[in-house]
Amino acid sequence: MLHDQLRKAVEAMDLDATLACLSPDVVLHSPVTFKPFEGREAVGVLFGILFKTFQDFRYVGEFTADDGSAVLRFMTRVGDRDVEGIDLVHFGDDGLIDDFTVFVRPLSAVHALRDSIGAQLAAQG
């Protein structure tokens, strides 16, 4: 299943393999930005930053639904903050992820993620 491909790609921090799971028109809803990232290129920039930011990233559970959705629960660290979260993904008719929503807790982890990613996004213009 494609969520298994996504899981392996993200855990390996393999950007090309991760992007191969995404629709060209994917929309990613971040826990730290109001406006979503739209399109494979924009999401690719974000994943490139995340792969440099996350430490000890691992998926620790998954749930699938009959509607073409999956929830992947993850644990990681950002700096000295432990992060727990879920990736809620929806697969389009072509089998690729067309909607990707990330939820993160606790609030201190959200702040650490925002600070790290925000600085790197700003540096890229």
BAFI-3210 file (N, C-alpha, C; in Angstrom, 3 decimals, decimal comma, padded with zeros to 6 digits):
// residues 125
n [1|2|3|4|5|6|7|8|9|10|11|12|13|14|15|16|17|18|19|20|21|22|23|24|25|26|27|28|29|30|31|32|33|34|35|36|37|38|39|40|41|42|43|44|45|46|47|48|49|50|51|52|53|54|55|56|57|58|59|60|61|62|63|64|65|66|67|68|69|70|71|72|73|74|75|76|77|78|79|80|81|82|83|84|85|86|87|88|89|90|91|92|93|94|95|96|97|98|99|100|101|102|103|104|105|106|107|108|109|110|111|112|113|114|115|116|117|118|119|120|121|122|123|124|125]
n.u [000,844|000,337|000,654|002,501|004,760|005,137|005,649|008,097|009,736|009,732|010,728|013,279|014,172|014,230|014,017|013,315|011,908|009,835|008,528|007,649|005,401|003,467|000,799|000,970|-000,503|-000,720|-001,813|-000,592|-001,237|000,023|001,001|002,005|001,699|-000,577|-001,464|-001,757|000,747|001,094|001,135|003,547|006,207|006,447|005,794|007,868|010,080|009,481|009,580|012,288|013,448|012,303|013,471|016,051|015,660|014,282|015,053|015,830|013,449|010,499|007,871|005,223|002,825|-000,146|-003,186|-005,811|-008,398|-011,535|-012,079|-009,967|-008,057|-005,358|-003,824|-000,855|001,062|003,621|006,875|009,429|012,289|012,902|015,468|015,835|013,343|010,824|008,677|005,412|003,185|000,748|000,329|-002,084|-003,280|-004,623|-005,545|-005,732|-007,698|-005,761|-004,048|-002,069|-000,944|-003,109|-003,899|-002,565|-002,258|-000,839|-000,557|000,615|001,974|003,431|002,451|004,871|006,540|005,406|006,042|008,870|009,203|008,018|009,760|012,230|011,669|010,478|012,588|014,311|012,716|012,401|015,025|015,324|013,819]
n.v [-001,185|002,322|004,003|002,585|002,845|005,596|005,755|004,298|005,883|008,416|007,754|006,980|009,370|010,082|012,152|012,161|009,718|010,207|012,377|011,074|009,805|011,708|013,608|015,766|018,048|018,202|019,189|020,464|020,753|022,510|022,386|024,763|026,907|029,223|029,335|026,774|024,558|024,300|022,135|019,865|020,784|022,925|021,534|019,748|021,417|022,031|019,413|018,874|020,661|019,730|017,192|017,858|018,954|017,241|014,842|011,528|010,515|008,584|006,433|005,264|004,021|003,165|003,814|002,884|003,860|003,220|005,142|005,949|007,156|007,551|007,382|008,207|007,766|009,538|009,944|012,166|014,368|017,821|019,846|020,195|019,278|016,867|015,482|014,650|013,371|013,269|012,225|012,868|011,517|011,617|009,684|010,150|009,398|008,503|007,165|008,547|010,786|013,344|015,134|016,275|016,406|017,667|017,107|018,192|017,790|018,419|021,862|023,247|021,832|022,424|025,135|024,981|023,660|025,502|027,699|026,681|025,727|027,987|029,848|028,601|028,463|031,191|031,863|030,646|032,187]
n.w [000,000|-000,541|001,687|003,149|001,529|001,765|004,500|004,745|003,105|004,387|006,941|006,186|005,424|002,765|000,268|-002,506|-002,786|-001,004|-002,247|-004,530|-003,662|-003,587|-004,973|-007,852|-007,303|-004,549|-001,293|001,656|005,015|007,568|011,052|011,927|010,230|008,773|006,132|003,735|002,289|-001,126|-003,857|-005,270|-005,452|-003,565|-001,220|-001,261|-000,716|001,945|003,130|002,704|004,497|006,895|007,050|007,710|010,156|011,943|014,463|015,140|013,982|013,778|012,810|014,794|014,841|013,006|011,246|009,141|006,854|005,201|003,337|001,780|003,316|005,667|008,883|010,330|013,084|014,743|016,310|017,310|017,605|018,075|018,336|021,745|022,326|022,722|020,350|019,439|017,081|014,383|011,027|008,801|006,014|002,717|-000,052|-003,491|-006,479|-008,219|-006,615|-005,353|-002,743|-002,027|-000,145|002,861|006,198|009,126|012,552|015,704|018,977|022,212|022,943|023,308|021,621|019,157|019,036|018,977|016,560|014,802|015,129|014,206|011,573|010,447|010,387|008,580|006,269|005,772|005,190|002,764|001,185]
ca.u [000,000|001,119|001,061|003,731|005,838|005,358|006,267|009,499|010,445|009,910|011,641|014,630|014,441|014,508|013,146|012,783|010,908|008,686|007,816|007,019|004,116|002,589|000,190|001,531|-001,344|-000,895|-001,955|-000,140|-001,678|001,044|000,542|002,649|001,408|-001,995|-001,669|-001,175|001,723|000,344|001,941|004,650|007,456|006,413|005,837|009,229|010,943|009,187|010,128|013,734|013,748|011,939|014,436|017,237|015,247|013,881|016,057|015,256|012,066|009,993|006,433|004,996|001,500|-000,896|-004,598|-006,316|-009,855|-012,059|-012,303|-008,725|-007,261|-004,550|-003,237|000,431|001,496|005,077|007,642|010,695|012,774|013,348|016,318|015,684|011,909|010,193|007,515|004,496|002,248|000,145|000,166|-003,360|-003,102|-005,710|-005,074|-006,636|-008,045|-004,538|-003,265|-001,084|-001,465|-003,554|-004,110|-001,646|-002,425|000,050|-000,912|001,772|001,835|002,732|002,596|006,298|007,090|004,903|006,855|010,215|009,078|007,766|010,969|013,250|011,229|010,252|013,880|014,849|011,889|012,728|016,358|015,189|013,085]
ca.v [000,000|003,537|004,571|001,888|003,491|006,880|005,500|003,932|007,028|009,457|007,249|006,985|010,766|010,028|013,182|011,744|008,667|010,849|013,155|010,141|009,399|012,868|014,133|017,067|019,102|017,937|020,306|020,071|021,651|022,467|022,849|026,021|027,972|029,395|029,007|025,466|024,416|023,770|021,618|018,974|021,541|023,628|020,519|019,216|022,350|021,828|018,133|019,017|021,327|018,823|016,102|018,400|019,417|016,132|013,923|010,258|010,411|007,222|006,186|004,311|003,429|003,597|003,447|003,136|003,963|002,779|006,278|006,343|007,934|006,838|008,190|007,662|008,416|009,604|010,534|012,725|015,452|019,060|020,399|019,456|019,020|015,663|015,817|013,569|013,897|012,375|012,635|012,432|011,585|011,139|009,247|010,450|008,298|008,019|006,449|009,442|011,611|014,653|015,991|015,839|017,299|017,290|017,570|018,026|018,162|019,464|023,220|023,620|021,206|023,223|026,357|024,623|023,361|026,780|028,522|026,078|025,697|029,355|030,458|027,987|028,904|032,586|031,892|030,205|033,227]
ca.w [000,000|-000,683|002,970|003,530|000,772|002,407|005,801|004,529|002,524|005,399|007,974|005,605|005,064|001,331|-000,298|-003,808|-002,566|-000,369|-003,259|-005,461|-003,076|-003,555|-006,187|-008,238|-006,733|-003,125|-000,357|002,984|006,085|008,608|012,361|012,307|009,268|008,485|004,724|003,417|001,211|-002,266|-004,944|-004,904|-005,299|-002,271|-000,169|-001,298|000,032|003,357|003,575|002,756|005,772|007,992|007,138|008,382|011,482|012,811|014,992|015,601|013,511|013,574|012,918|015,885|014,703|011,830|011,149|007,796|006,743|003,916|002,440|001,131|004,256|006,652|009,942|010,746|014,327|014,777|017,413|016,857|018,434|017,452|019,393|023,002|022,529|022,190|019,532|019,097|016,107|013,404|009,643|008,253|004,568|001,866|-001,354|-004,587|-007,373|-008,854|-005,625|-004,746|-001,654|-002,512|001,011|003,915|007,343|010,227|013,892|016,582|020,368|022,946|022,431|023,265|020,418|018,038|019,024|018,521|015,132|014,126|015,154|013,356|010,175|010,002|010,072|007,371|005,136|005,523|004,573|001,366|000,468]
c.u [000,886|001,517|002,304|004,935|006,173|006,101|007,755|010,302|010,729|010,872|013,085|015,091|014,906|013,538|012,538|011,689|009,657|007,864|007,115|005,661|003,065|002,058|000,883|000,780|-001,584|-001,030|-001,549|-000,519|-000,725|000,460|001,092|002,443|-000,088|-002,314|-001,033|-000,087|001,002|001,297|003,144|005,950|007,520|006,497|007,226|010,220|010,741|009,783|011,651|014,183|013,444|012,972|015,745|016,937|014,957|015,081|015,326|013,790|011,703|008,475|006,223|003,608|000,839|-002,307|-005,041|-007,836|-010,272|-012,210|-011,038|-007,839|-006,443|-004,035|-001,971|000,894|003,018|005,599|008,942|011,175|013,122|014,154|016,183|014,231|011,488|008,913|006,718|003,513|001,622|000,168|-001,150|-003,267|-004,322|-005,142|-006,138|-006,900|-006,826|-003,629|-002,213|-001,745|-001,834|-003,822|-003,326|-001,770|-001,580|-000,461|000,262|001,399|003,146|003,031|004,067|006,987|006,644|005,744|008,270|010,216|008,891|009,038|012,032|012,870|011,041|011,549|014,449|014,038|012,212|014,086|016,305|014,407|011,708]
c.v [001,245|004,130|003,855|002,491|004,841|006,688|005,200|005,108|008,091|008,981|007,220|008,402|010,854|010,974|012,740|010,691|009,237|011,594|012,266|009,658|010,498|013,222|015,445|018,239|018,925|019,246|019,779|021,161|021,462|022,914|024,228|027,152|028,031|028,939|027,647|025,578|023,727|023,368|020,836|019,747|022,243|022,643|019,893|020,101|022,144|020,518|018,174|019,657|020,401|017,717|016,567|018,742|018,273|015,289|012,688|010,109|008,942|007,223|005,090|003,682|003,918|003,040|003,762|003,152|003,540|003,903|006,739|007,193|007,011|007,847|007,477|008,450|008,392|010,210|011,042|013,722|016,625|019,782|019,552|019,098|017,692|016,075|014,546|014,140|012,818|013,059|012,024|012,616|011,018|010,821|009,529|009,223|007,702|007,271|007,291|010,301|012,976|015,634|015,408|016,857|016,766|017,927|017,254|018,466|017,901|020,842|023,639|023,002|021,967|024,496|026,072|024,345|024,640|027,607|027,976|026,144|027,105|030,040|029,904|028,357|030,343|032,698|031,486|031,204|032,788]
c.w [000,000|000,664|003,511|002,809|001,398|003,721|005,652|004,018|003,573|006,485|007,483|005,267|003,608|000,624|-001,621|-003,649|-001,901|-001,402|-004,275|-004,954|-003,179|-004,931|-006,564|-007,606|-005,231|-002,343|001,021|003,976|007,260|009,946|012,729|011,299|009,009|007,067|004,415|002,349|000,062|-003,377|-004,453|-004,668|-003,943|-001,110|-000,111|-000,556|001,532|003,863|003,627|004,056|006,951|008,166|007,776|009,843|012,441|013,214|015,495|015,195|013,315|013,661|013,949|015,840|013,440|011,856|009,730|007,823|005,342|002,900|001,719|002,010|005,149|007,664|010,388|011,969|014,385|016,066|016,797|017,899|017,547|018,531|020,642|023,306|021,912|021,494|019,284|018,099|015,257|012,035|009,165|006,747|003,848|000,494|-002,406|-005,434|-008,064|-007,888|-004,938|-003,672|-002,206|-001,373|002,181|005,043|008,492|011,517|014,808|017,994|021,073|022,348|022,350|022,049|019,168|017,918|018,523|017,022|014,336|014,036|014,200|011,880|009,635|009,598|008,780|006,129|004,765|004,804|003,107|000,518|000,155]
res [m|l|h|d|q|l|r|k|a|v|e|a|m|d|l|d|a|t|l|a|c|l|s|p|d|v|v|l|h|s|p|v|t|f|k|p|f|e|g|r|e|a|v|g|v|l|f|g|i|l|f|k|t|f|q|d|f|r|y|v|g|e|f|t|a|d|d|g|s|a|v|l|r|f|m|t|r|v|g|d|r|d|v|e|g|i|d|l|v|h|f|g|d|d|g|l|i|d|d|f|t|v|f|v|r|p|l|s|a|v|h|a|l|r|d|s|i|g|a|q|l|a|a|q|g]
***
